[in-house]
Amino acid sequence: MNPVTLLPFIVLIGAMFLMTRSAKKKQAVAAQMRNDMQPGTGVRTIGGMYATVKELHDDTVLLEVAPGVHAVYAKNSIGAVLDDEEYNRIVHGEDDLNVDGAVVPDDASSLTGEGDDAADGSDVAKIDLGKKAEDEDAGTTDSVAKDVAAKDAKDDGKTDGEAGAK
């Protein structure tokens, strides 16, 4: 047989070998992570639930999902073993993050300089977005009549078929 005809088969077999090898490595790392669990460790299941490991068995794990609430899970359902700092930050909301450097504000006042003026106590011109008193007195009938007149003037430039289609 000609070696050129065998080349596609050789490439295909090589690609399959590389894909299965990387998948086996990922499975081995995940299995090692699950075997390294200890009671008291925080974990995240593949369903996204956070819990604390209470007991380990051959194929199962007893998890405490809430104080006094225990559930039995398969070891394969553990998605990640978390370190104590990350588990406490996610579950208990404890932020022990050490921030070194400048703190970024949560608004744009530092970019526009408006926050500095307000801190000085000087009066900053405010934009009034409310309705004016004269608009209330005029009522809505005048504005509706103006809108209808503007639309009629716009339609006058078109033929009857174009105006009717609209």
C-alpha positions as CSV (number, residue, x, y, z in Angstrom):
1,M,0.0,0.0,0.0
2,N,1.1,3.5,-0.7
3,P,2.4,5.5,2.4
4,V,0.6,8.6,1.2
5,T,-2.8,6.9,1.6
6,L,-2.0,5.8,5.1
7,L,-1.0,9.3,6.2
8,P,-4.6,10.5,7.0
9,F,-5.2,7.5,9.2
10,I,-1.9,8.0,11.1
11,V,-2.8,11.7,11.7
12,L,-6.3,10.7,12.9
13,I,-4.9,8.1,15.3
14,G,-2.3,10.6,16.6
15,A,-5.0,13.3,17.2
16,M,-7.2,10.8,19.1
17,F,-4.3,9.8,21.3
18,L,-3.5,13.4,22.2
19,M,-7.1,14.1,23.0
20,T,-7.6,11.1,25.2
21,R,-4.3,11.8,27.0
22,S,-5.3,15.3,28.0
23,A,-8.7,14.1,29.2
24,K,-7.1,11.4,31.3
25,K,-4.8,14.0,32.9
26,K,-7.7,16.1,33.8
27,Q,-9.6,13.1,35.3
28,A,-6.5,12.2,37.3
29,V,-6.1,15.7,38.7
30,A,-9.8,15.8,39.7
31,A,-9.6,12.3,41.4
32,Q,-6.5,13.4,43.3
33,M,-8.3,16.6,44.5
34,R,-11.2,14.5,45.7
35,N,-8.9,12.0,47.5
36,D,-7.1,14.9,49.3
37,M,-10.3,16.1,50.9
38,Q,-10.4,16.1,54.7
39,P,-13.2,16.6,57.2
40,G,-13.8,20.3,57.7
41,T,-12.8,21.3,54.2
42,G,-15.1,23.6,52.2
43,V,-16.2,22.2,48.8
44,R,-18.4,23.3,45.9
45,T,-20.5,20.6,44.2
46,I,-20.9,20.3,40.5
47,G,-24.4,21.7,41.0
48,G,-22.9,24.9,42.6
49,M,-23.8,24.2,46.2
50,Y,-21.2,25.1,48.9
51,A,-20.8,22.8,51.9
52,T,-18.4,21.5,54.5
53,V,-17.1,17.9,54.4
54,K,-18.1,16.0,57.6
55,E,-17.2,12.4,56.7
56,L,-15.4,10.6,53.9
57,H,-16.2,7.1,52.7
58,D,-15.0,5.1,49.7
59,D,-17.4,6.5,47.1
60,T,-19.5,8.9,49.1
61,V,-19.1,12.1,51.2
62,L,-21.2,13.4,54.0
63,L,-21.6,17.2,53.6
64,E,-23.0,19.7,55.9
65,V,-25.0,22.1,53.7
66,A,-26.3,24.2,56.5
67,P,-25.8,24.1,60.3
68,G,-27.3,20.8,61.4
69,V,-28.3,19.8,57.8
70,H,-26.4,16.9,56.4
71,A,-26.5,15.3,52.9
72,V,-24.8,12.3,51.4
73,Y,-23.1,12.9,48.0
74,A,-21.1,10.8,45.6
75,K,-17.4,11.8,45.6
76,N,-17.7,12.4,41.8
77,S,-20.2,15.2,42.5
78,I,-17.5,17.4,44.2
79,G,-16.5,20.0,41.6
80,A,-13.8,21.9,43.7
81,V,-12.1,21.7,47.0
82,L,-11.8,25.3,48.3
83,D,-9.2,26.7,50.7
84,D,-10.6,28.1,54.0
85,E,-10.1,31.8,53.0
86,E,-12.1,31.4,49.7
87,Y,-14.8,29.3,51.3
88,N,-15.4,31.9,54.1
89,R,-15.4,34.7,51.6
90,I,-18.1,33.1,49.5
91,V,-20.3,31.4,52.1
92,H,-20.0,33.8,55.1
93,G,-19.3,37.0,53.2
94,E,-16.1,37.6,55.0
95,D,-13.9,40.0,53.0
96,D,-10.4,39.8,54.3
97,L,-9.0,41.1,51.1
98,N,-5.9,43.3,51.7
99,V,-6.0,46.2,49.3
100,D,-2.6,47.7,48.5
101,G,-2.8,50.9,46.6
102,A,-5.5,53.3,45.6
103,V,-9.2,52.4,46.1
104,V,-11.3,52.9,43.0
105,P,-14.6,54.8,43.7
106,D,-17.8,53.3,42.6
107,D,-18.9,56.3,40.7
108,A,-17.4,58.8,38.2
109,S,-17.1,61.7,40.6
110,S,-13.3,61.4,40.7
111,L,-13.1,61.6,36.9
112,T,-15.3,64.6,36.5
113,G,-14.1,66.5,39.6
114,E,-17.7,67.1,40.7
115,G,-17.1,65.0,43.9
116,D,-14.3,67.4,44.9
117,D,-16.5,70.5,44.6
118,A,-19.3,68.9,46.6
119,A,-16.9,68.0,49.3
120,D,-15.7,71.6,49.6
121,G,-19.2,72.7,50.4
122,S,-19.5,75.0,47.3
123,D,-22.8,75.1,45.5
124,V,-22.9,73.2,42.3
125,A,-25.5,74.1,39.7
126,K,-28.1,71.4,39.7
127,I,-30.2,70.5,36.7
128,D,-33.9,70.6,37.3
129,L,-35.5,67.6,35.5
130,G,-39.0,68.3,36.9
131,K,-42.0,69.6,35.1
132,K,-42.3,73.3,34.9
133,A,-45.4,75.1,36.2
134,E,-46.3,76.7,32.9
135,D,-46.4,73.3,31.2
136,E,-49.0,72.2,33.7
137,D,-51.2,75.2,33.1
138,A,-51.1,74.8,29.3
139,G,-52.4,71.2,29.5
140,T,-51.9,68.4,27.1
141,T,-54.4,69.5,24.5
142,D,-52.0,72.2,23.1
143,S,-49.1,69.8,22.8
144,V,-51.3,67.1,21.1
145,A,-52.6,69.7,18.6
146,K,-49.0,70.8,17.8
147,D,-48.0,67.1,17.2
148,V,-51.0,66.5,14.9
149,A,-50.2,69.7,12.9
150,A,-46.6,68.8,12.5
151,K,-47.5,65.3,11.3
152,D,-50.0,66.8,8.8
153,A,-47.4,69.2,7.5
154,K,-45.0,66.3,7.0
155,D,-47.6,64.2,5.2
156,D,-48.6,67.0,2.8
157,G,-45.3,66.6,1.0
158,K,-46.1,63.0,0.1
159,T,-48.6,61.4,-2.3
160,D,-51.9,60.1,-1.0
161,G,-50.7,56.5,-1.3
162,E,-47.6,57.1,0.8
163,A,-49.6,59.0,3.5
164,G,-52.2,56.3,3.6
165,A,-49.6,53.5,3.9
166,K,-48.2,55.1,6.9
